[in-house]
Amino acid sequence: MSDRAVLSVDHVSYAFGKKKALDDVSIEVDRGECTVLLGPNGAGKSTLFSLITRLYDAPAGTIRINDYDVKKKTSRALAGLGVVFQQPTLDLDLSVMQNLRYHAALHGMSRKQIKVRVQEELERQGMFERRFEQVRQLNGGHRRRVEIARALLHEPKLLLLDEPTVGLDVPSRQAIVQHVHDLCSTDHIAVLWATHLIDEVYETDHLIILHQGVVRAAGVVDEIKRQSGATTIAEAFHRFTREGMAA
């Protein structure tokens, strides 16, 4: 694990019965870096996120967050992690404020801390004026903003985003993508963003292409294009995810 790495996944494999979902996967995500985990549906992205968050237990390999082994120091490792899962997890019958306060309390934050942090994150998302609205009344894009605000309340060093823009319209998707990239540059947070949408990748991103449970390529975008001999990310992605291509 390098000095700058916030997340280190080292030789991790996982299978559902005889079906191998991840095969000897190794990745690192550094401070202030937006790393995009790009892969088609079924590539193993959500499985990897489930292992990082310990929803699943990796039988092989090691995963470290802020240099804490997620198996041996689970509480300390996960304390530095914020997560936005693919499936919405807000309580629709509670207000925006109630959802965030409940989550902050689970992290052991004081009432004073909660008041300050909830306001800060909602203002940053442009959602503070809607704090008393029931989540059910919000559209998909605004619900995602609330989920991102919630994930950042305890000021994690690592933010995981699992297909966070699925089902959103183009303006909402673009706004969230831009906001997350801004977080990397202003807050120096490490981000691992799983997606199958190529237009969510910025030229400055670190890119990991995952296909059939195997890391096919990893590096900054220009390196990936050079490795594949492609001129665009879309073309590189196609070349690295062709059926039967060797890892």
C-alpha positions as CSV (number, residue, x, y, z in Angstrom):
1,M,0.0,0.0,0.0
2,S,1.6,3.3,-1.1
3,D,1.8,6.3,1.2
4,R,-1.0,8.1,-0.6
5,A,-3.3,5.2,-0.9
6,V,-6.6,5.4,1.1
7,L,-7.9,2.1,-0.3
8,S,-5.8,-1.0,-1.2
9,V,-7.4,-4.1,-2.6
10,D,-4.7,-6.8,-2.9
11,H,-5.2,-10.1,-4.8
12,V,-8.9,-10.4,-3.9
13,S,-11.1,-13.2,-5.4
14,Y,-14.7,-14.1,-4.8
15,A,-17.1,-16.7,-6.2
16,F,-20.8,-17.4,-6.0
17,G,-20.7,-21.2,-5.9
18,K,-18.7,-22.3,-9.0
19,K,-19.2,-18.9,-10.7
20,K,-16.2,-16.7,-10.1
21,A,-17.2,-13.0,-9.7
22,L,-13.8,-11.6,-9.0
23,D,-10.5,-13.1,-10.0
24,D,-7.3,-11.9,-8.3
25,V,-8.3,-8.2,-8.3
26,S,-5.7,-5.6,-7.1
27,I,-6.4,-1.9,-7.1
28,E,-5.4,1.3,-5.2
29,V,-7.2,4.6,-4.7
30,D,-5.2,7.6,-3.6
31,R,-6.1,10.7,-1.7
32,G,-7.6,13.4,-3.9
33,E,-8.1,11.0,-6.7
34,C,-11.2,10.1,-8.6
35,T,-10.9,6.5,-9.6
36,V,-13.5,5.2,-12.0
37,L,-14.3,1.5,-12.0
38,L,-15.6,1.0,-15.5
39,G,-17.2,-2.2,-16.5
40,P,-20.3,-3.6,-18.2
41,N,-23.2,-5.0,-16.1
42,G,-22.1,-8.2,-14.5
43,A,-18.4,-7.3,-14.5
44,G,-18.1,-7.6,-10.7
45,K,-18.2,-4.0,-9.7
46,S,-21.0,-4.4,-7.1
47,T,-19.4,-7.6,-5.7
48,L,-16.1,-5.6,-5.1
49,F,-18.1,-2.9,-3.3
50,S,-19.8,-5.5,-1.2
51,L,-16.4,-6.9,-0.2
52,I,-14.9,-3.5,0.6
53,T,-17.9,-2.6,2.8
54,R,-17.9,-6.1,4.4
55,L,-21.4,-7.1,3.2
56,Y,-19.4,-10.1,1.9
57,D,-16.3,-11.5,3.4
58,A,-13.4,-12.0,1.0
59,P,-12.0,-15.5,1.3
60,A,-8.8,-14.6,-0.5
61,G,-6.7,-11.5,-0.6
62,T,-6.7,-8.4,1.7
63,I,-8.6,-5.1,1.7
64,R,-7.3,-2.1,3.6
65,I,-8.9,1.3,4.2
66,N,-6.7,4.1,5.7
67,D,-4.2,1.2,6.3
68,Y,-6.7,-0.7,8.5
69,D,-7.4,-4.3,7.4
70,V,-11.2,-4.5,7.0
71,K,-11.2,-8.1,8.4
72,K,-9.0,-7.5,11.4
73,K,-9.9,-3.8,12.2
74,T,-13.4,-3.6,10.7
75,S,-14.8,-0.8,12.9
76,R,-11.7,1.5,12.3
77,A,-11.6,0.7,8.6
78,L,-15.2,1.4,7.9
79,A,-15.2,4.5,10.1
80,G,-13.3,6.3,7.3
81,L,-15.7,5.2,4.6
82,G,-18.7,6.8,3.0
83,V,-21.0,4.8,0.7
84,V,-23.7,5.5,-1.8
85,F,-25.1,2.2,-3.0
86,Q,-26.8,1.6,-6.3
87,Q,-30.2,1.0,-4.7
88,P,-31.6,4.0,-2.8
89,T,-31.4,3.6,0.9
90,L,-33.2,6.7,2.3
91,D,-36.3,6.3,4.4
92,L,-39.0,7.8,2.1
93,D,-41.3,8.6,5.0
94,L,-38.8,10.7,6.9
95,S,-37.7,14.2,6.0
96,V,-34.3,15.0,4.5
97,M,-33.1,16.3,7.9
98,Q,-34.4,13.2,9.8
99,N,-32.6,10.9,7.4
100,L,-29.3,12.7,7.9
101,R,-29.6,13.1,11.7
102,Y,-30.3,9.4,12.1
103,H,-27.2,8.5,10.1
104,A,-25.0,11.0,11.9
105,A,-26.1,9.6,15.3
106,L,-25.1,6.1,14.2
107,H,-21.6,7.5,13.8
108,G,-21.6,8.8,17.3
109,M,-21.7,12.5,16.4
110,S,-22.9,15.0,19.0
111,R,-26.0,17.1,18.5
112,K,-23.8,20.2,17.9
113,Q,-21.7,18.3,15.4
114,I,-24.8,17.0,13.6
115,K,-26.4,20.4,13.3
116,V,-23.2,21.9,11.8
117,R,-22.3,19.0,9.5
118,V,-25.9,18.5,8.2
119,Q,-26.2,22.2,7.3
120,E,-22.7,22.2,5.6
121,E,-23.4,19.2,3.4
122,L,-26.9,20.1,2.5
123,E,-25.8,23.7,1.5
124,R,-23.1,22.2,-0.6
125,Q,-25.7,20.1,-2.4
126,G,-28.1,23.0,-2.7
127,M,-30.6,21.1,-0.6
128,F,-30.6,23.0,2.7
129,E,-33.9,24.9,2.0
130,R,-35.6,21.5,1.4
131,R,-34.4,19.9,4.6
132,F,-37.8,19.6,6.1
133,E,-39.4,18.0,3.0
134,Q,-40.3,14.3,3.1
135,V,-37.8,12.4,0.9
136,R,-40.8,10.9,-1.0
137,Q,-41.5,14.3,-2.4
138,L,-38.0,14.6,-4.0
139,N,-37.1,13.6,-7.5
140,G,-34.4,11.0,-8.2
141,G,-31.6,13.6,-8.7
142,H,-32.3,15.3,-5.4
143,R,-32.6,12.1,-3.5
144,R,-29.1,11.2,-4.8
145,R,-27.8,14.5,-3.6
146,V,-29.2,13.8,-0.1
147,E,-27.5,10.3,-0.2
148,I,-24.2,11.9,-1.1
149,A,-24.6,14.5,1.7
150,R,-25.4,11.7,4.1
151,A,-22.3,9.7,3.1
152,L,-20.1,12.7,3.8
153,L,-21.4,13.8,7.2
154,H,-18.7,12.0,9.2
155,E,-16.0,13.4,6.8
156,P,-14.7,10.1,5.5
157,K,-11.4,9.7,3.7
158,L,-12.9,7.4,1.1
159,L,-16.2,7.7,-0.8
160,L,-17.6,4.7,-2.7
161,L,-20.3,5.4,-5.3
162,D,-21.9,2.4,-6.9
163,E,-23.7,3.4,-10.1
164,P,-25.0,6.5,-8.4
165,T,-26.6,8.1,-11.5
166,V,-28.6,5.2,-12.8
167,G,-32.1,6.3,-13.7
168,L,-31.3,10.0,-13.6
169,D,-31.7,12.5,-16.4
170,V,-28.7,13.9,-18.2
171,P,-28.5,17.3,-16.3
172,S,-28.8,15.5,-12.9
173,R,-26.1,13.0,-13.9
174,Q,-23.8,15.7,-15.1
175,A,-24.3,17.8,-11.9
176,I,-23.5,14.8,-9.6
177,V,-20.4,13.8,-11.6
178,Q,-19.1,17.4,-11.5
179,H,-19.8,17.7,-7.8
180,V,-17.9,14.4,-7.0
181,H,-14.9,15.6,-9.0
182,D,-15.0,18.9,-7.1
183,L,-14.9,17.0,-3.8
184,C,-11.6,15.3,-4.9
185,S,-9.9,18.6,-5.7
186,T,-11.3,20.7,-2.8
187,D,-11.6,18.2,0.0
188,H,-8.8,15.8,-1.2
189,I,-11.2,12.9,-0.6
190,A,-10.5,9.6,-2.4
191,V,-13.4,8.4,-4.6
192,L,-14.1,5.0,-6.2
193,W,-16.9,5.5,-8.7
194,A,-18.4,2.4,-10.3
195,T,-20.2,2.9,-13.6
196,H,-20.9,1.4,-17.0
197,L,-21.4,4.9,-18.5
198,I,-18.3,6.1,-20.4
199,D,-19.4,9.7,-20.5
200,E,-18.9,9.9,-16.7
201,V,-15.2,9.5,-17.1
202,Y,-13.1,12.6,-17.0
203,E,-9.7,12.8,-18.9
204,T,-8.0,13.5,-15.5
205,D,-9.4,10.4,-13.8
206,H,-7.6,7.2,-12.9
207,L,-9.4,4.5,-14.7
208,I,-9.8,0.8,-13.9
209,I,-11.5,-1.4,-16.5
210,L,-13.1,-4.5,-15.0
211,H,-14.6,-7.3,-17.2
212,Q,-15.7,-10.7,-16.2
213,G,-14.2,-10.2,-12.7
214,V,-10.7,-9.4,-14.0
215,V,-8.9,-6.0,-14.1
216,R,-8.2,-5.6,-17.8
217,A,-6.4,-2.3,-17.6
218,A,-5.6,0.4,-15.0
219,G,-4.0,3.8,-15.2
220,V,-4.8,7.4,-16.1
221,V,-7.0,7.8,-19.1
222,D,-4.2,8.6,-21.5
223,E,-2.3,5.5,-20.4
224,I,-5.4,3.3,-21.0
225,K,-5.8,4.7,-24.5
226,R,-2.2,4.1,-25.3
227,Q,-2.3,0.6,-23.9
228,S,-5.2,-0.2,-26.2
229,G,-4.0,1.7,-29.2
230,A,-7.3,3.7,-29.1
231,T,-8.0,7.4,-29.5
232,T,-11.1,7.5,-27.3
233,I,-12.2,6.0,-24.0
234,A,-15.1,4.3,-25.7
235,E,-12.9,2.6,-28.2
236,A,-10.4,1.6,-25.5
237,F,-13.2,0.2,-23.3
238,H,-14.5,-1.8,-26.3
239,R,-11.1,-3.3,-27.0
240,F,-10.5,-4.3,-23.4
241,T,-13.9,-5.9,-22.9
242,R,-14.1,-8.0,-26.0
243,E,-15.2,-11.5,-25.2
244,G,-12.3,-13.9,-24.8
245,M,-9.7,-11.2,-24.5
246,A,-6.8,-12.2,-22.3
247,A,-6.3,-10.3,-19.1
